[in-house]
Amino acid sequence: MASTEEKGVATLERALTILATFEASPTLPLAEISRRTGLYKSTLLRLLATLGKFGYVGQQADGNYHIGVAALYLGGLYQRWVKP
């Protein structure tokens, strides 16, 4: 039997994979996120809606997605933690 660390949580892994796709591009259309993650668009829409609800992604008027303000908040928390 695999430990909890080895199993992980599939939905969380998918959400983090989505966020990681923005590393190379500040905005991405749904089709490109699907291509980069290997996830179906229907799955992505549900995950993006939840990520959006919590501020981790946003959607522009042209339909493209971008990292949301919650990522900046987490970055700020990290910076405060690592300061001597």
Backbone as a chain_set.jsonl record, in Angstrom:
{"seq": "MASTEEKGVATLERALTILATFEASPTLPLAEISRRTGLYKSTLLRLLATLGKFGYVGQQADGNYHIGVAALYLGGLYQRWVKP", "coords": {"N": [[0.837, -1.181, 0.0], [0.579, 2.214, -0.859], [2.085, 5.106, 0.611], [0.61, 8.114, 2.024], [2.048, 10.338, 1.137], [3.123, 9.404, -1.272], [0.844, 8.866, -2.798], [-0.653, 11.286, -3.001], [-2.96, 13.929, -3.913], [-5.075, 13.816, -6.439], [-6.719, 15.829, -7.681], [-5.712, 18.178, -6.581], [-3.099, 18.038, -7.512], [-3.59, 18.334, -10.245], [-4.592, 20.95, -10.295], [-2.349, 22.409, -9.406], [-0.632, 21.816, -11.486], [-1.894, 23.173, -13.548], [-1.492, 25.84, -12.692], [1.279, 25.919, -12.905], [1.629, 25.982, -15.638], [1.664, 28.585, -16.445], [4.187, 29.54, -16.2], [5.848, 30.05, -18.407], [4.35, 31.792, -19.943], [2.419, 34.744, -19.555], [-0.318, 34.925, -20.01], [-2.822, 32.66, -21.12], [-4.759, 30.826, -23.523], [-7.606, 28.648, -23.159], [-7.341, 26.334, -24.77], [-4.561, 26.108, -25.063], [-3.734, 25.724, -22.433], [-4.906, 23.267, -22.02], [-3.458, 21.731, -23.872], [-0.867, 21.914, -22.793], [-1.169, 20.767, -20.273], [-2.411, 18.351, -20.692], [-4.97, 17.856, -19.965], [-8.533, 17.463, -20.292], [-10.689, 19.904, -21.798], [-13.173, 20.267, -20.533], [-12.679, 19.354, -17.944], [-10.687, 21.158, -17.226], [-12.153, 23.574, -17.247], [-13.79, 23.294, -14.978], [-11.834, 23.096, -12.942], [-10.464, 25.537, -13.318], [-12.517, 27.306, -12.719], [-12.821, 26.878, -9.972], [-10.234, 27.548, -9.072], [-10.317, 30.214, -9.818], [-12.381, 31.159, -8.184], [-11.114, 31.303, -5.742], [-9.195, 33.146, -6.274], [-6.801, 32.456, -7.562], [-6.497, 32.237, -10.289], [-7.39, 34.282, -13.093], [-9.682, 35.565, -15.557], [-9.431, 37.076, -18.664], [-10.948, 39.662, -20.728], [-10.727, 38.766, -23.353], [-10.933, 36.076, -23.076], [-8.695, 34.605, -22.395], [-6.643, 33.156, -19.827], [-5.063, 34.03, -16.712], [-2.577, 34.244, -14.074], [-3.812, 34.751, -10.808], [-4.488, 37.248, -8.216], [-4.187, 36.023, -5.74], [-1.929, 34.451, -5.893], [0.105, 36.329, -5.743], [-0.288, 37.192, -3.156], [0.438, 34.856, -1.733], [3.128, 34.782, -2.461], [4.02, 37.077, -1.14], [3.655, 36.293, 1.519], [5.533, 34.264, 1.646], [7.903, 35.724, 1.206], [7.979, 37.259, 3.55], [8.409, 35.256, 5.37], [10.96, 34.228, 4.739], [12.665, 36.321, 5.242], [15.438, 37.566, 7.151]], "CA": [[0.0, 0.0, 0.0], [1.367, 3.442, -0.975], [1.881, 6.084, 1.677], [-0.118, 9.315, 1.622], [2.969, 11.183, 0.381], [3.277, 8.867, -2.613], [-0.426, 8.929, -3.508], [-1.047, 12.657, -3.308], [-4.368, 14.205, -4.178], [-5.081, 14.021, -7.887], [-7.3, 17.115, -8.055], [-4.754, 19.218, -6.207], [-1.985, 17.933, -8.463], [-4.04, 18.926, -11.511], [-4.673, 22.403, -10.105], [-0.986, 22.938, -9.365], [-0.118, 21.679, -12.846], [-2.463, 24.298, -14.295], [-0.774, 27.055, -12.298], [2.651, 25.827, -13.413], [1.664, 26.237, -17.086], [1.851, 30.019, -16.676], [5.598, 29.862, -16.006], [6.449, 30.561, -19.64], [3.467, 32.775, -20.581], [1.574, 35.393, -18.55], [-1.719, 34.621, -20.307], [-2.982, 31.476, -21.973], [-6.117, 30.401, -23.833], [-7.984, 27.332, -22.644], [-6.78, 25.279, -25.625], [-3.134, 25.96, -24.77], [-3.63, 25.109, -21.099], [-5.24, 21.859, -22.247], [-2.32, 21.099, -24.554], [0.285, 21.844, -21.89], [-1.44, 19.913, -19.107], [-2.963, 17.06, -21.089], [-6.303, 17.717, -19.376], [-9.657, 17.815, -21.149], [-11.194, 21.253, -21.576], [-14.264, 20.236, -19.554], [-12.031, 19.24, -16.632], [-10.028, 22.434, -16.991], [-13.141, 24.605, -16.919], [-14.186, 23.113, -13.569], [-10.696, 23.442, -12.09], [-10.217, 26.971, -13.443], [-13.574, 27.999, -11.988], [-12.488, 26.8, -8.545], [-9.037, 28.377, -8.871], [-10.776, 31.587, -9.936], [-13.18, 31.479, -6.988], [-10.178, 31.598, -4.655], [-8.288, 34.194, -6.71], [-5.52, 31.963, -8.072], [-6.471, 32.556, -11.714], [-8.399, 35.215, -13.564], [-9.942, 35.45, -16.995], [-9.461, 38.367, -19.341], [-12.076, 39.887, -21.63], [-10.541, 37.966, -24.573], [-11.098, 34.657, -22.747], [-7.45, 34.025, -21.896], [-6.494, 33.059, -18.376], [-3.817, 34.529, -16.141], [-2.415, 34.011, -12.645], [-4.595, 35.71, -10.041], [-3.89, 38.014, -7.131], [-3.878, 35.151, -4.6], [-0.542, 34.0, -6.048], [0.923, 37.425, -5.219], [-0.438, 37.129, -1.701], [1.284, 33.758, -1.257], [4.51, 35.219, -2.629], [4.304, 38.004, -0.055], [3.804, 35.507, 2.748], [6.823, 33.582, 1.561], [8.964, 36.713, 1.395], [8.043, 37.601, 4.973], [8.916, 34.083, 6.082], [12.383, 34.016, 4.497], [13.482, 37.468, 5.674], [16.142, 37.302, 8.409]], "C": [[0.887, 1.251, 0.0], [1.063, 4.382, 0.18], [1.119, 7.276, 1.132], [0.766, 10.225, 0.785], [3.107, 10.71, -1.061], [2.001, 9.02, -3.435], [-0.782, 10.345, -3.914], [-2.547, 12.778, -3.478], [-4.452, 14.636, -5.634], [-5.626, 15.392, -8.289], [-6.354, 18.256, -7.727], [-3.556, 19.206, -7.151], [-2.362, 18.555, -9.807], [-4.084, 20.447, -11.404], [-3.277, 23.033, -10.092], [-0.309, 22.839, -10.735], [-0.63, 22.821, -13.718], [-1.693, 25.575, -13.967], [0.642, 27.065, -12.851], [2.735, 26.123, -14.911], [1.918, 27.707, -17.403], [3.301, 30.456, -16.509], [6.211, 30.529, -17.238], [5.619, 31.654, -20.315], [2.568, 33.411, -19.525], [0.085, 35.158, -18.768], [-1.78, 33.45, -21.27], [-4.455, 31.231, -22.281], [-6.36, 28.982, -23.3], [-7.345, 26.2, -23.454], [-5.299, 25.043, -25.33], [-2.913, 25.347, -23.39], [-3.912, 23.617, -21.22], [-4.069, 21.119, -22.883], [-1.157, 20.895, -23.6], [0.067, 20.893, -20.721], [-1.889, 18.503, -19.485], [-4.349, 16.813, -20.518], [-7.376, 18.114, -20.386], [-10.157, 19.208, -20.798], [-12.307, 21.278, -20.536], [-13.717, 20.136, -18.125], [-11.374, 20.563, -16.269], [-11.013, 23.518, -16.585], [-13.595, 24.502, -15.462], [-13.06, 23.527, -12.636], [-10.394, 24.935, -12.138], [-11.279, 27.779, -12.705], [-13.28, 28.001, -10.491], [-11.254, 27.631, -8.227], [-9.408, 29.862, -8.939], [-11.559, 32.046, -8.72], [-12.283, 31.897, -5.825], [-9.088, 32.591, -5.066], [-6.952, 33.74, -7.264], [-5.389, 32.105, -9.584], [-7.556, 33.582, -11.994], [-8.591, 35.0, -15.039], [-10.102, 36.854, -17.567], [-10.684, 38.471, -20.241], [-11.977, 39.048, -22.904], [-10.661, 36.464, -24.324], [-9.847, 33.983, -22.234], [-7.418, 34.068, -20.371], [-5.142, 33.595, -17.947], [-3.767, 34.173, -14.661], [-3.161, 35.114, -11.897], [-3.83, 36.317, -8.882], [-3.525, 37.139, -5.922], [-2.448, 34.617, -4.688], [0.422, 35.055, -5.517], [0.881, 37.433, -3.696], [0.447, 36.028, -1.111], [2.758, 34.113, -1.368], [4.926, 36.173, -1.524], [4.484, 37.294, 1.269], [5.146, 34.802, 2.775], [7.968, 34.556, 1.816], [9.096, 37.117, 2.857], [8.646, 36.464, 5.78], [10.419, 33.934, 5.928], [13.259, 35.197, 4.905], [14.144, 37.161, 7.007], [15.611, 38.145, 9.558]], "O": [[1.84, 1.335, 0.775], [-0.067, 4.448, 0.664], [0.994, 7.436, -0.082], [0.292, 10.825, -0.18], [3.198, 11.53, -1.975], [2.066, 9.277, -4.637], [-1.174, 10.581, -5.057], [-3.299, 11.839, -3.216], [-3.955, 15.699, -6.008], [-5.049, 16.05, -9.154], [-6.213, 19.196, -8.509], [-3.06, 20.264, -7.54], [-1.543, 19.227, -10.434], [-3.66, 21.15, -12.321], [-3.061, 24.078, -10.706], [0.499, 23.696, -11.092], [0.113, 23.371, -14.531], [-1.29, 26.308, -14.87], [1.149, 28.122, -13.227], [3.804, 26.478, -15.406], [2.342, 28.038, -18.51], [3.605, 31.639, -16.664], [7.001, 31.465, -17.116], [6.133, 32.371, -21.174], [2.01, 32.704, -18.686], [-0.692, 35.188, -17.813], [-0.907, 33.272, -22.119], [-5.309, 31.406, -21.412], [-5.421, 28.233, -23.032], [-6.865, 25.22, -22.884], [-4.837, 23.902, -25.345], [-2.003, 24.539, -23.206], [-3.235, 22.799, -20.597], [-3.734, 20.007, -22.474], [-0.53, 19.836, -23.593], [1.017, 20.282, -20.232], [-1.761, 17.572, -18.69], [-4.854, 15.692, -20.576], [-7.16, 18.987, -21.227], [-10.063, 19.642, -19.65], [-12.38, 22.212, -19.737], [-14.244, 20.768, -17.21], [-11.492, 21.032, -15.137], [-10.735, 24.298, -15.674], [-13.764, 25.52, -14.791], [-13.293, 24.227, -11.65], [-10.098, 25.537, -11.106], [-10.975, 28.823, -12.129], [-13.469, 29.016, -9.821], [-11.228, 28.342, -7.223], [-8.862, 30.672, -8.19], [-11.419, 33.185, -8.276], [-12.659, 32.749, -5.02], [-8.163, 32.85, -4.297], [-6.047, 34.559, -7.423], [-4.274, 32.094, -10.107], [-8.511, 33.728, -11.231], [-7.786, 34.344, -15.7], [-10.814, 37.694, -17.018], [-11.372, 37.479, -20.483], [-12.996, 38.66, -23.477], [-10.508, 35.667, -25.25], [-9.926, 32.885, -21.685], [-8.068, 34.894, -19.73], [-4.191, 33.61, -18.729], [-4.79, 33.841, -14.061], [-3.141, 36.274, -12.309], [-2.687, 35.953, -8.603], [-2.629, 37.499, -5.158], [-1.824, 34.358, -3.659], [1.439, 34.72, -4.91], [1.897, 37.655, -3.036], [1.125, 36.244, -0.107], [3.549, 33.788, -0.483], [6.047, 36.098, -1.023], [5.364, 37.648, 2.054], [5.812, 34.752, 3.809], [8.897, 34.243, 2.56], [10.209, 37.299, 3.351], [9.327, 36.705, 6.776], [11.097, 33.554, 6.882], [14.484, 35.076, 4.91], [13.523, 36.577, 7.895], [16.103, 38.037, 10.681]]}, "num_chains": 1, "name": "protein.A"}
